[in-house]
Amino acid sequence: MTLDATASGVFPIASTPFHSDGRIDEASVDTLIAGYLKAGATGVTVLGIMGEAPKLEPEESLAIATRFIKGFGKLPVIVGVSAPGLAAMRGLSRAVMDRGAAGVMIAPVPSLRTDDQITTYYRQAIEAIGTDIPFVIQDYPLTLSVQMTPAVIRQIVQEHPSCVMLKHEDWPGLEKISTLRRFQAEGSLRPISILTGNGGLFLDFEMERGADGAMTGYAFPEMLVELVKLHKAGRRDEAHDLFDAHLPLVRYEQQQGVGLAVRKYVMMKRGLIASDAQRKPGAALSPKAREEVDYLLARLSRTGRAC
């Protein structure tokens, strides 16, 4: 499976399960894969920011990516290969593609400030990994502090035929999606897949603006899958009703600093992973925060929309 611009649906951003002592929990990797497949995921993205990729040794990164590639079978696996140095990016990119990955995701380094710096960085990155590897632009200014305008994204896409997808996580970013789709309609931007992140916080309207689906790690991936299906079927009110039921938990999970702790706690409660441990350094939930999440889960369950 090779990633292309027709990709759509839901590609969960996979968390990396750990034991309490920081070792990778391989058994939980397998239960997580099974959970994503049961939820109806179109594919999966591993070694993203919420996958704690910077905390992994190179051999661990490759092992996790390989396990997901094997577990997802014929479904596409995208691997985050962002790194401070291009040599490390090239090494991981070639290794995961050799093992069957569908493509790679590249985020800009946080030091980039001007449009020229951004486009030059992607030019150098693609030169390093090779033009034969399909890649995804990760646009996440809230965390990466790099502002990519629609015009810059268009330039990167037009310069690099191997760019097939944008992971859109700007906030606010609805107008950016509309602008990119307008570029496409006018013929100044070739077709490209747009999947959105931010925990699904704006997915209800992102789909209406032209997104093809979601690439995020919300702890109820089946909700994301169902929402995308409802939108594509033209069932707008039902899609928004489903989204509204999950919104309190989506919002709580999107808190900066503790979002991953919330996500892992919910996934542990759901049996997708055995432990909510993060590899250090990492934030932990207080007893009060856990009680609040339990309350939100109970309320969600009473709505009958917990999927």
Helices and strands as residue ranges (DSSP letters): E 9-10, H 26-39, E 44-46, G 49-51, G 53-55, H 58-72, E 77-80, H 86-98, E 103-106, H 115-129, E 135-139, H 141-144, H 150-159, E 163-168, H 174-186, E 193-196, G 198-200, H 203-209, E 213-214, H 221-232, H 236-253, H 259-269, H 287-303
